[in-house]
C-alpha cells in the first residue's frame, strides 16, 4: 500500500491531503500540527497557498519600506539526505533532530556558493505513517529551517510498506538559495597567501554513520552508556545523534557585512571525503591548501570511534570531519576581522591552513598519527 | 555501508564525487556519462560549476539580445516521488522511464501555479550502485527535463544497503519554477460559467500502483502478455510503465500566448485523489466544478484493472486519473481558442465540465456505473 501525502505552502486554512492511508480525524490533527511547523518558518515573502499544488515564495520584496530587488539573481539549489544517521535515530527512537541534520546537509552546501537560503522541501519515505514519528521528523526540519533562515514551504510523505521495513524511513531534502551573480563564489578567486579558517563541527555531523554503526557493533558499544573518554555526561547515543551544525546564519551575516569587498575567496562544507575531499572543490588548478592538522583539537568522539574500531588515521580523515565542519578561505589581511565576526556569531573558528601555489590539492602537514 | 554521490551542476570538467563505494575507474565512467545527461538539459542560464557544492541557475537573462528580467518573480517549488511505480520498473528491469514520471509528477504540479519550470534535482536511494540501472534512471530524468524545459542541475545518490533491499531503489524529485506575481494562478479567479477542459493522460501515470500491483497479483495477470482488451500490441507491463505525460511545454506555451488577458482561471494536475480530490484544490468556496463523466473515454487499461480487480467505480475514480491527467478552467468565450492551441501542442483536450455557483466541490454528473 502506498499513500502519498502532499504538504504545500500553508495558509491558516491548513494543508491539503491526497491521502488514503490516514484516518480523517488523525489526518486532520496531523495537518494542523504540521501546518504550524511550516508557518513558523515563513517570512513575509512566502505566499499563502492553502491546498495548492506547490509552495510559493517571492524572490524580491517590493513593499515600500523593506523594498529589496535582486539585480541579477542566481538560484542555487541542492539535494541531499542524511544517509544512515536515520538508523541511529530509529534505534534510539528519537526522531526530532535528524530533520536538523537534513536541513544542515543542504543549506551548508548552498552557502558555500555564497547563497542565502530561501526555501526548503522534504521527502519522507516511511513504511507506515506513525503520526508521532512523522511529527517529530518535521519538527526537526522546521527547527533546522528556523536556524538556517529558510522557509519550509512543502514536502512529500510517501507511505510504501513494501519498500521500507517496519519502523524504517528515509529522508531527502531540497533547498534553494539566491546570490547576486557578482557575489557568487568562484574557485578562480583563491590566491596564494589566503588564509584557511576552519569552523568547529558539532560532532560527527551526517557522514560516516555506516562506519560508526560498524564500530558500535564490532566493539559492542552501548548507545545509552556514558563513556568517560567522551568528557561529557551525555550518553554515546546522544553525542552521536547531535545534530549537524548549521553554518548558514553566521556565514550569511558575514557575507552581508562585506558587501563590496570580496575578502572571502572560497568556502567548503566538510562532509564525506573530509577536508581533503571537499576543500579541494573550492580551489583552482593553480593553488593548494596546506592544512596544519595540529591547529585544532580533534573531539573525543572521533578518538573513541578510532580506538574501538581500530581505524587507520587516513580512513578517519577521509570519512569524518574530525572536528572542522566548514572552511573559509579569506584574504590574509582580513583573517583576524573575519574570525572576530564569526566568534560574535557563536562560531569557534581556527586558522587551519594557508593557500600556496600548487595544483588544486589539499595537503596536510603535521599529520596526526 | 552508505556512500553518497553528489552530482552538482556540471561543466565539461565533469562532476565531483564524495564517494567511497564505487571504484575510481567505474566511477569516472559513470561521472562522464551522467555529466552529459545533465548538460543536455542546460540552457544559457545554467552556470557551469564543476565540482561545486550546488547547482547554479541565473533567474534573469541579462545578455543584450535576449534580455529578460522578472519584475516580481515568485519561486514555485515542489517535491514528489513516483510511489510504488518504481516496483514495476524493478520487476520489469526497465529503468529508463521512471525518471520521466519523476519529473512529470513535479513539473505538472508547478505549472498549475502558472510557473515555468526552471530546474530539477533528484534523490536516488539504492541498495547498491548498479551503474547501468543508475544511468538508466538518470537518463529518464534527463529525458523528462528535456520534455519539461527545465535544467537538471544536481542530485544525490545514496547507497544504503541496510535500508534498501537488493535491487530496490527509491526516487524523489524536486523542482523549482518561476512565475510573475501578477500571473500566479489564484482560486479566487474562477467564476461561474467558466469551462473545464481536460487533457488526456498517457495512462495510469504515477498514482495507484499499489492497487495496480495488488490487481496483478490477485488476478495473476502477466506483465509480458499482450491483452486484446487493451487494444494495443504492447504488453500489459509496457502499458503500465508508460511514462506520465508532461504537460509543461503545452501549458507554458499557452500561458505565454495570453500574456495580458487572464483567460485561464485555474488548473489542476489530476493525481492521487482523482478529479474530485484535485480539481477542488483550484476552486474557491463559492463555486463548484460540475464534471460530465461521459465527456471523455476511459482508456482500456482502467477497464482491465477494474474488471480483474473487481474494483468499485468510486474507488477507481478516487485512485486513478481515469484518462484525464490535467485540467484547465478557462473563460467560456476563450474555450474554443484554448482547445485549438492545446491541440496544436499535441494535447488531446476535451470539454469535461463547467463551473457553477457552489461550495468549492467537484460534482460528477452522468456517472459511469
Interface residues (C-beta under 8 A of the other chain):
Chain A: X1 X2 X3 X4 X6 X8 X16 X18 X19 X20 X47 X49 X51 X52 X53 X54 X55 X56 X57 X58 X59 X60 X62 X70 X72 X73 X74 X75 X76 X77 X78 X79 X80 X81 X83 X84 X86 X87 X109 X110 X112 X113 X115 X118 X119 X121 X122 X123 X125 X153 X154 X155 X156 X158 X160 X162 X163 X164 X168 X170 X172 X174 X176 X177 X178 X181 X184 X187 X207 X209 X210 X268 X269 X271 X272 X273 X277 X278 X280 X281 X318 X319
Chain B: X1 X2 X3 X4 X6 X8 X16 X18 X19 X20 X47 X49 X51 X52 X53 X54 X55 X56 X57 X58 X59 X60 X62 X70 X72 X73 X74 X75 X76 X77 X78 X79 X80 X81 X83 X84 X86 X87 X109 X110 X112 X113 X115 X118 X119 X121 X122 X123 X125 X153 X154 X155 X156 X158 X160 X162 X163 X164 X168 X170 X172 X174 X176 X177 X178 X181 X184 X187 X207 X209 X210 X268 X269 X271 X272 X273 X277 X278 X280 X281 X318 X319
